[in-house]
Amino acid sequence: MNAEPSRVTAQNPPSRRELPNDHRAALKETAREFVRREVAPYLQDWEDAGSIPREVHLAAAKQGLLGVAFPEEVGGQGGDLLDSVAMQEAFFEAGASSGLMAALFTGGIALPHMVSDWATNGSPDLVDRFVRPTLAGEMIGSLAVTEPGGGSDVAGILTTARREGDEYVVNGAKTFITSGVRADFVTTAVRTDGPGHAGISLLVVEKGAPGFAVDRALAKMGWHCSDTAELSFVDVRVPAGNLVGDENSGFVQIAEQFVVERIGLAVHAYGIAARSLALTADYVRHRETFGKPLIANQVVRHRLVEMHRQVEVARTYTRSVAARHGEGENMIAEACLAKQTAVDCATYVCDQAVQLHGGTGYLHGTEVERHYRDARILPIGGGANDVLADLAAKLLGYSS
Ligand SMILES: Cc1cc2nc3c(=O)[nH]c(=O)nc-3n(C[C@H](O)[C@H](O)[C@H](O)COP(=O)(O)OP(=O)(O)OC[C@H]3O[C@@H](n4cnc5c(N)ncnc54)[C@H](O)[C@@H]3O)c2cc1C
């Protein structure tokens, strides 16, 4: 006879049952403890303030959590993408939000191009000036691709960088930039040649450079603790040494890193969905209507199972895409599919979590309400659903 399965609760979320190995189990426990001690008690204050304090970056770095998937030689912990996935899952299990992850781990999108360049060309300068201090929690970096004229069409960016001697002169504007209000440096997509994807480069622009300004901190539906900026560049002089990789290689660099970014956003999606499910499983056991707990209704139990099913599918598929990426397979199309699968899961599960919490679920400060609002950015950021479907269609051979 099968043993009685342990109950799913916020303290015993379903994902906890499968731990790939001891090393990851220890990493997950460190991450959960960090969130319980250093994040959860203050998260609502940071949501209200519109950003997280710099000290949180230092505290996370001290626990070895900021650079988990970065090589030790550049200041990271030397782990792989699956370690990072495991750590992020643990953050969500313990009550972190998608906005918190976006704000705390912006280095995950601002730095990898510099690390790739270091691995290929061996130039330590950008690593020493930006990568190490960011992974140590001492600096904050952003990635600026999107412009007021559009974000989906990366090849259409208009911000220019004109070479003059040992400098580039940058002119243009960026918007929706995560951590852009607090950033000490911004890895910026600029046009260094003619139109289209072949004329794009990546250039690190530093805070304080004359002509570089944060024009506005943007107020948003969700991700409240993650500051989001509109940036302007007017004749900003940037040392040519701040170029990341070769001139005009920016589009390829951005596209390569999108795979990891999209896997990361898939983890956000099923992470907040799993947490919302666990909180809802607790709630429906205690909330009574018509003289019995909500969970005594078959329709409620079926709803929980459907939420569970969607989380399991999204998590299993995303982990497998991450593992195959780590083994060197080309996962560009599959990363799009993983993100879409997980985003659909979050859209359904977070909505049902609010529904089953009733009026409580609609109140500001209830955790499921935060996840519901945070989920809405996920089908837009890092590649909108329709744009990713188009890319997948091309890569999978579904073209006319
Ligand atoms: C909170 C937040 C944080 C962000 N952080 C960053 C950041 O750190 N760095 C950065 O560079 N950007 C960032 N972005 C920008 C984000 O990546 C873009 O919003 C996204 O790429 C979509 O671009 P857009 O908003 O200009 O929409 P548009 O490109 O104008 O598209 C609008 C909508 O049209 C649809 N659509 C677009 N193209 C097609 C098509 N070909 N076929 C069918 N439908 C289509 C999609 O549904 C899309 O959502 C952030 C955005 C937000 C809201």
PDBQT file of the ligand as one rigid body, heavy atoms in Angstrom, charges set to zero:
ROOT
HETATM    1  C1  LIG A 501       8.609  46.190 -16.168  1.00  0.00    +0.000 C 
HETATM    2  C2  LIG A 501       9.420  46.103 -17.410  1.00  0.00    +0.000 A 
HETATM    3  C3  LIG A 501      10.778  45.849 -17.338  1.00  0.00    +0.000 A 
HETATM    4  C4  LIG A 501      11.545  45.810 -18.512  1.00  0.00    +0.000 A 
HETATM    5  N1  LIG A 501      12.914  45.682 -18.426  1.00  0.00    +0.000 NA
HETATM    6  C5  LIG A 501      13.666  45.870 -19.538  1.00  0.00    +0.000 A 
HETATM    7  C6  LIG A 501      15.098  45.943 -19.449  1.00  0.00    +0.000 A 
HETATM    8  O1  LIG A 501      15.689  45.798 -18.394  1.00  0.00    +0.000 OA
HETATM    9  N2  LIG A 501      15.806  46.179 -20.590  1.00  0.00    +0.000 N 
HETATM   10  C7  LIG A 501      15.192  46.351 -21.804  1.00  0.00    +0.000 A 
HETATM   11  O2  LIG A 501      15.880  46.565 -22.786  1.00  0.00    +0.000 OA
HETATM   12  N3  LIG A 501      13.842  46.272 -21.913  1.00  0.00    +0.000 NA
HETATM   13  C8  LIG A 501      13.074  46.055 -20.822  1.00  0.00    +0.000 A 
HETATM   14  N4  LIG A 501      11.701  45.995 -20.916  1.00  0.00    +0.000 N 
HETATM   15  C9  LIG A 501      11.079  46.140 -22.224  1.00  0.00    +0.000 C 
HETATM   16  C10 LIG A 501      10.434  44.886 -22.741  1.00  0.00    +0.000 C 
HETATM   17  O3  LIG A 501      11.407  43.949 -23.149  1.00  0.00    +0.000 OA
HETATM   18  C11 LIG A 501       9.503  45.333 -23.874  1.00  0.00    +0.000 C 
HETATM   19  O4  LIG A 501       8.383  45.945 -23.268  1.00  0.00    +0.000 OA
HETATM   20  C12 LIG A 501       9.087  44.205 -24.766  1.00  0.00    +0.000 C 
HETATM   21  O5  LIG A 501      10.170  43.734 -25.512  1.00  0.00    +0.000 OA
HETATM   22  C13 LIG A 501       7.976  44.656 -25.742  1.00  0.00    +0.000 C 
HETATM   23  O6  LIG A 501       8.349  45.822 -26.390  1.00  0.00    +0.000 OA
HETATM   24  P1  LIG A 501       7.327  47.065 -26.428  1.00  0.00    +0.000 P 
HETATM   25  O7  LIG A 501       6.838  47.299 -25.049  1.00  0.00    +0.000 OA
HETATM   26  O8  LIG A 501       7.978  48.197 -27.105  1.00  0.00    +0.000 OA
HETATM   27  O9  LIG A 501       6.110  46.554 -27.269  1.00  0.00    +0.000 OA
HETATM   28  P2  LIG A 501       5.946  46.607 -28.861  1.00  0.00    +0.000 P 
HETATM   29  O10 LIG A 501       7.177  46.131 -29.515  1.00  0.00    +0.000 OA
HETATM   30  O11 LIG A 501       5.426  47.938 -29.224  1.00  0.00    +0.000 OA
HETATM   31  O12 LIG A 501       4.795  45.513 -29.069  1.00  0.00    +0.000 OA
HETATM   32  C14 LIG A 501       3.504  45.695 -28.451  1.00  0.00    +0.000 C 
HETATM   33  C15 LIG A 501       2.777  44.359 -28.448  1.00  0.00    +0.000 C 
HETATM   34  O13 LIG A 501       2.475  44.013 -29.774  1.00  0.00    +0.000 OA
HETATM   35  C16 LIG A 501       2.596  42.628 -29.981  1.00  0.00    +0.000 C 
HETATM   36  N5  LIG A 501       3.543  42.437 -31.089  1.00  0.00    +0.000 N 
HETATM   37  C17 LIG A 501       4.713  43.059 -31.293  1.00  0.00    +0.000 A 
HETATM   38  N6  LIG A 501       5.300  42.636 -32.429  1.00  0.00    +0.000 NA
HETATM   39  C18 LIG A 501       4.463  41.724 -32.986  1.00  0.00    +0.000 A 
HETATM   40  C19 LIG A 501       4.496  40.902 -34.158  1.00  0.00    +0.000 A 
HETATM   41  N7  LIG A 501       5.532  40.944 -35.010  1.00  0.00    +0.000 N 
HETATM   42  N8  LIG A 501       3.463  40.057 -34.400  1.00  0.00    +0.000 NA
HETATM   43  C20 LIG A 501       2.406  39.991 -33.547  1.00  0.00    +0.000 A 
HETATM   44  N9  LIG A 501       2.324  40.734 -32.404  1.00  0.00    +0.000 NA
HETATM   45  C21 LIG A 501       3.346  41.586 -32.126  1.00  0.00    +0.000 A 
HETATM   46  C22 LIG A 501       3.045  42.005 -28.664  1.00  0.00    +0.000 C 
HETATM   47  O14 LIG A 501       1.932  41.448 -28.005  1.00  0.00    +0.000 OA
HETATM   48  C23 LIG A 501       3.586  43.180 -27.898  1.00  0.00    +0.000 C 
HETATM   49  O15 LIG A 501       3.387  43.016 -26.496  1.00  0.00    +0.000 OA
HETATM   50  C24 LIG A 501      10.919  45.984 -19.769  1.00  0.00    +0.000 A 
HETATM   51  C25 LIG A 501       9.537  46.204 -19.838  1.00  0.00    +0.000 A 
HETATM   52  C26 LIG A 501       8.792  46.294 -18.683  1.00  0.00    +0.000 A 
HETATM   53  C27 LIG A 501       7.324  46.613 -18.798  1.00  0.00    +0.000 C 
ENDROOT
TORSDOF 0
